[in-house]
Amino acid sequence: MRGSLILIAPRPQGGTAAARLVDGRLEDLLIDPAPGDRAPRPGAIHRAIPGRPMKGLGGVIVDLGDGRTGFLRETRGLAPGRPVLVQVTGWAEPHKAAPVSRRLLVKGRTAILTPGAPGRNIARAAPAESRPRLAALGSEAMAGADDSLGLILRSAAADAPDDEILAEIARLRETLADFTVTGPAACILPAPTAAEEALRDWPDPGPGSILEGTETFDSHGIWEMVAELREPEVALPGGGRMVIEPTRAVTAIDVNTGRDLTPAAALKANLAAARDLPRQLRLRGLGGVILVDFAPLAKSERSRVTDALKAALARDGIETTIAGWTPLGNLELARKRARRPLAELLPTGR
């Protein structure tokens, strides 16, 4: 099957799930937590009440409302008990508060508003020929806005009609106008659902390529693909394999050549693993410390593996830092916990 598809299906337990297929391969997957899950969700904006600064940690625990807490890694300008607006930036690690930031991003498909971060910016991925038109639209849409309110026009704006861009920015400004710092701790802008996030952030697959309904996942074999993600072993092109084993402290990944014993087998398996690793981590919802034990390779070949991984991460969209090679020859990564682990979202398989 050639081309891209976005599939959106309701879950029997409530909420939605969204999958993105490219040429028949699962490229992305978003699933809403079960109803009643009260964990702060990335993207949600809260009116938070700071506690006292935590010496030695460089931050403060904030009350997000409804019994939820966040950790704000800054203390400047804060006073215990005085409300402040924050946005959840990632999923909480076990037994820890969710990370939050005072840098707010109010997102739409074509534009992002950045209160407190002034400026008019256009995504670097936007084509050069579209930039003058987008700059003019941005100025028109932000007429009369406070000088402290910034705007980012996303790459999707390059292909969007002018009236669609203007209408979305107007809607985002109305949303922002409803924010108020005064009051008790509460969520004032919920995080998007899986379906909303997919339609907002995934590339537009074109007319007739967004399918919604209960049967879409079954008819395209999505649940079978998800079942494969619940297994630790991943088959690689060329006969190699990669084993992904998350633990509480670290996600350990082992790369093997399989039955191929030729001199070039290790490099081939390592390159295949590096190219597929970001997709596997994204689909499985894994973040934190990632330690990759590649098949034995010469130090002179490490740069080829690192370059392949960097190229794959550039298309991934989730903040990941390559910390470097350890003395034992493993590659260490630090990845933002932008997704909930698939095993937590689907404990029974669907």
C-alpha positions as MATLAB code, in Angstrom:
seq = 'MRGSLILIAPRPQGGTAAARLVDGRLEDLLIDPAPGDRAPRPGAIHRAIPGRPMKGLGGVIVDLGDGRTGFLRETRGLAPGRPVLVQVTGWAEPHKAAPVSRRLLVKGRTAILTPGAPGRNIARAAPAESRPRLAALGSEAMAGADDSLGLILRSAAADAPDDEILAEIARLRETLADFTVTGPAACILPAPTAAEEALRDWPDPGPGSILEGTETFDSHGIWEMVAELREPEVALPGGGRMVIEPTRAVTAIDVNTGRDLTPAAALKANLAAARDLPRQLRLRGLGGVILVDFAPLAKSERSRVTDALKAALARDGIETTIAGWTPLGNLELARKRARRPLAELLPTGR';
ca = [
       0.000    0.000    0.000;
       1.621    3.247   -1.136;
       0.976    6.674    0.329;
      -0.026    7.980    3.739;
      -3.118    7.347    5.829;
      -4.334    8.719    9.135;
      -6.696    6.382   10.958;
      -8.781    7.470   13.943;
     -10.825    5.024   15.993;
     -12.790    5.255   19.244;
     -11.581    2.981   22.029;
     -14.089    0.672   23.748;
     -12.968    2.009   27.145;
     -13.444    5.617   26.010;
     -11.253    8.152   24.255;
      -9.628    7.720   20.872;
      -6.603    6.194   19.197;
      -4.863    7.505   16.081;
      -2.402    5.771   13.779;
      -0.316    7.063   10.884;
       0.600    4.661    8.104;
       3.205    5.457    5.435;
       3.458    2.936    2.608;
       1.789    0.378    4.838;
       4.226    0.808    7.750;
       3.130    2.162   11.129;
       4.961    5.460   11.610;
       3.143    6.965   14.577;
       0.593    6.017   17.186;
      -1.319    8.093   19.721;
      -3.660    6.632   22.342;
      -5.728    8.434   24.950;
      -5.258    7.310   28.545;
      -8.176    5.420   30.059;
     -11.057    7.531   31.398;
     -10.377    8.430   34.993;
      -6.603    8.598   34.497;
      -5.706   11.775   36.385;
      -2.034   12.076   35.439;
      -1.181   15.562   34.108;
      -0.998   15.338   30.309;
       1.665   17.057   28.197;
       0.298   20.191   26.548;
      -2.248   21.005   29.256;
      -2.051   24.520   30.710;
      -2.729   24.953   34.422;
      -3.104   27.785   36.871;
      -0.650   26.505   39.454;
       0.097   27.429   43.053;
       3.819   27.263   43.910;
       5.051   25.923   47.219;
       8.371   26.803   48.770;
      11.528   26.492   46.635;
      13.328   23.179   47.046;
      16.937   23.902   47.929;
      19.412   21.870   45.941;
      16.936   21.010   43.165;
      16.668   24.473   41.629;
      12.898   24.353   41.393;
       9.581   24.192   43.169;
       6.647   21.806   43.501;
       3.431   23.414   42.238;
      -0.176   22.453   42.900;
      -1.942   21.890   39.563;
      -5.378   21.358   41.075;
      -7.488   18.248   41.629;
      -4.743   16.639   43.690;
      -2.124   16.803   40.917;
       1.368   18.267   41.218;
       4.093   19.483   38.910;
       7.755   20.353   39.222;
       8.807   23.758   37.907;
      12.561   23.977   37.352;
      12.908   27.649   38.218;
      12.212   29.918   41.162;
      12.802   33.470   39.873;
       9.783   35.729   40.317;
       7.788   33.098   42.182;
       6.203   33.502   45.587;
       4.667   30.653   47.599;
       0.886   30.747   47.233;
       0.834   33.238   44.354;
      -0.717   31.657   41.204;
       1.269   31.277   37.997;
       0.432   29.798   34.591;
       2.378   26.689   33.606;
       2.244   24.064   30.861;
       2.901   20.358   31.309;
       5.907   19.457   29.156;
       6.132   15.691   29.614;
       4.782   12.645   31.401;
       5.816   12.209   35.009;
       8.321    9.539   35.910;
       7.062    6.976   38.442;
       6.502    8.553   41.873;
       7.561   11.998   40.642;
       5.725   15.227   39.821;
       5.070   16.064   36.170;
       7.567   18.493   34.573;
       6.035   21.914   33.870;
       7.256   25.167   32.339;
       6.217   28.815   32.413;
       6.942   28.994   28.671;
       3.484   28.518   27.199;
       2.799   27.257   23.679;
      -0.802   27.588   22.495;
      -0.810   25.373   19.416;
      -2.878   25.145   16.277;
      -2.199   23.283   13.047;
      -0.804   26.310   11.224;
       0.274   28.581   14.074;
       1.533   28.702   17.657;
       1.067   31.617   20.052;
       3.849   32.220   22.595;
       2.715   34.536   25.406;
       5.680   36.201   27.076;
       8.001   35.332   24.178;
       7.560   38.128   21.608;
       8.498   37.894   17.954;
       7.092   36.841   14.592;
       8.677   33.660   13.302;
       8.169   31.236   10.435;
       9.154   27.569   10.589;
      12.479   26.900    8.907;
      10.862   24.056    6.952;
       8.493   26.475    5.191;
       9.513   26.973    1.516;
      11.286   30.215    0.679;
       8.627   31.238   -1.853;
       5.877   31.106    0.789;
       7.655   33.142    3.451;
       6.718   36.669    2.248;
       3.019   35.672    2.114;
       3.207   34.099    5.581;
       4.993   37.114    7.039;
       2.256   39.420    5.741;
      -0.478   37.129    7.089;
       1.222   36.997   10.480;
       1.332   40.781   10.702;
      -2.327   41.034    9.708;
      -3.440   38.348   12.161;
      -1.532   39.869   15.101;
      -2.694   43.447   14.587;
      -3.515   44.988   17.943;
      -1.924   42.159   19.924;
       0.128   42.874   23.016;
       3.845   43.313   22.280;
       4.668   40.415   24.601;
       2.666   37.940   22.503;
       4.707   36.001   19.980;
       3.669   34.046   16.901;
       5.194   31.057   15.129;
       3.775   30.084   11.754;
       4.220   26.328   11.329;
       5.319   24.600    8.135;
       1.707   23.444    7.550;
       0.784   27.095    6.988;
       2.666   27.083    3.677;
      -0.051   24.934    2.075;
      -3.029   26.375    3.976;
      -5.429   29.010    2.550;
      -5.048   32.522    3.902;
      -8.494   32.598    5.491;
      -7.797   29.319    7.329;
      -4.596   30.715    8.845;
      -6.241   33.985    9.866;
      -9.215   32.176   11.401;
      -7.004   29.836   13.404;
      -4.840   32.626   14.798;
      -7.997   34.526   15.767;
      -9.275   31.424   17.565;
      -5.983   30.953   19.389;
      -6.021   34.592   20.496;
      -9.561   34.154   21.836;
      -8.443   31.068   23.740;
      -5.533   32.969   25.237;
      -7.783   35.878   26.229;
      -9.706   33.513   28.503;
      -6.620   32.689   30.576;
      -6.525   34.293   33.997;
      -3.928   33.964   36.720;
      -6.374   34.840   39.457;
      -8.040   31.936   41.197;
      -7.351   28.483   42.624;
      -5.167   25.829   41.044;
      -6.952   24.322   38.026;
      -6.514   23.112   34.464;
      -7.498   26.016   32.223;
      -6.685   24.416   28.844;
      -6.854   20.605   28.564;
      -4.294   18.694   26.527;
      -5.492   17.610   23.070;
      -6.963   14.162   22.634;
      -5.123   11.616   20.500;
      -7.368   12.456   17.541;
      -6.922   16.212   17.993;
      -3.150   15.909   18.284;
      -2.938   13.701   15.197;
      -4.967   16.093   13.043;
      -3.008   19.054   14.407;
       0.558   17.761   14.184;
       0.798   14.976   11.613;
       1.426   15.826    7.946;
      -1.751   16.145    5.901;
      -1.996   12.902    3.863;
      -4.256   14.468    1.235;
      -7.938   14.175    0.274;
      -9.655   10.954    1.281;
      -6.711    9.737    3.354;
      -8.102   10.478    6.823;
     -10.351    7.611    7.868;
     -12.434    7.551   11.034;
     -14.507    4.805   12.595;
     -14.414    1.741   14.798;
     -13.447   -0.552   11.923;
     -10.465    1.425   10.615;
      -7.871   -0.123   12.942;
      -9.142   -3.641   12.289;
      -9.342   -3.289    8.516;
      -5.773   -1.959    8.265;
      -4.224   -4.402   10.727;
      -3.248   -1.762   13.270;
      -3.904   -3.944   16.318;
      -1.654   -6.646   14.871;
       1.098   -4.033   14.445;
       0.524   -2.864   18.025;
       0.820   -6.456   19.245;
       4.270   -6.624   17.629;
       5.283   -3.499   19.558;
       4.492   -5.288   22.803;
       7.227   -7.815   21.999;
      10.836   -6.924   22.861;
      12.382   -8.293   19.664;
      12.423   -6.310   16.405;
      13.468   -7.901   13.117;
      15.839   -5.711   11.093;
      16.393   -5.604    7.321;
      19.214   -7.947    6.365;
      18.511  -10.529    9.057;
      19.703   -8.694   12.168;
      17.562   -8.072   15.217;
      17.139   -5.512   17.964;
      15.845   -6.316   21.465;
      14.255   -3.436   23.418;
      13.841   -3.920   27.169;
      12.588   -0.997   29.288;
      13.339   -0.982   33.014;
      12.578    1.620   35.662;
      15.998    3.276   35.384;
      16.972    2.779   31.743;
      15.809    1.310   28.448;
      18.389   -1.239   27.325;
      18.675   -2.079   23.625;
      20.734   -4.957   22.250;
      21.595   -5.217   18.541;
      22.635   -8.551   17.037;
      23.603   -9.666   13.539;
      21.470  -12.805   13.571;
      22.734  -15.571   11.309;
      24.791  -13.270    9.111;
      28.460  -13.919    9.978;
      30.063  -11.961    7.123;
      32.588   -9.193    7.966;
      30.087   -6.463    7.078;
      27.236   -7.986    9.141;
      27.785   -5.915   12.280;
      27.831   -2.569   10.465;
      24.733   -3.492    8.417;
      22.777   -4.511   11.517;
      23.886   -1.428   13.452;
      22.926    0.950   10.644;
      19.517   -0.716   10.285;
      18.963   -0.450   14.039;
      20.009    3.212   14.135;
      17.580    4.077   11.321;
      14.630    2.337   12.983;
      15.365    3.130   16.632;
      13.577    6.527   16.859;
      10.423    5.020   15.311;
      10.477    2.122   17.752;
      10.942    4.429   20.746;
       8.179    6.740   19.500;
       5.676    3.938   18.931;
       6.481    2.261   22.250;
       6.302    5.572   24.142;
       9.762    5.175   25.668;
      11.906    7.992   27.032;
      14.468    8.761   29.703;
      17.921    7.180   29.552;
      18.430    4.882   26.539;
      21.494    2.630   26.392;
      22.220    0.898   23.067;
      24.566   -2.083   22.930;
      25.343   -2.219   19.222;
      26.857   -5.283   17.589;
      30.676   -5.154   17.922;
      32.131   -2.604   15.534;
      35.393   -0.764   15.064;
      35.750    2.710   16.553;
      36.295    4.026   13.025;
      32.739    2.916   12.126;
      31.023    4.574   15.083;
      30.569    7.873   13.262;
      28.563    6.153   10.493;
      26.183    4.686   13.061;
      25.888    8.009   14.908;
      25.214    9.890   11.654;
      22.472    7.407   10.688;
      20.868    7.834   14.099;
      21.058   11.640   13.911;
      19.342   11.613   10.512;
      16.536    9.410   11.872;
      16.140   11.587   14.968;
      15.855   14.702   12.783;
      12.614   13.236   11.388;
      11.396   12.012   14.767;
      10.112   15.184   16.415;
      10.815   14.164   20.037;
      13.716   15.854   21.786;
      16.583   13.373   22.077;
      20.207   14.017   23.006;
      23.031   11.704   21.949;
      25.257   11.740   25.019;
      28.018    9.719   23.369;
      29.796    6.375   23.459;
      30.594    4.877   26.836;
      33.981    3.315   27.686;
      32.383   -0.098   27.141;
      31.330    0.814   23.600;
      27.617    1.444   24.194;
      25.793    4.523   22.900;
      23.914    6.543   25.512;
      20.885    8.738   24.734;
      18.623   10.974   26.815;
      15.075   11.219   25.453;
      12.207   13.433   26.571;
       9.269   11.542   28.089;
       6.833   12.986   25.557;
       4.767    9.792   25.331;
       3.204    7.444   27.846;
       4.668    3.906   27.626;
       2.504    1.714   25.410;
       2.453   -0.985   28.087;
       0.736    1.469   30.465;
      -1.802    2.679   27.904;
      -2.730   -0.793   26.683;
      -2.205   -3.171   29.624;
      -4.595   -5.717   28.081;
      -3.543   -5.324   24.459;
      -6.138   -2.859   23.107;
];
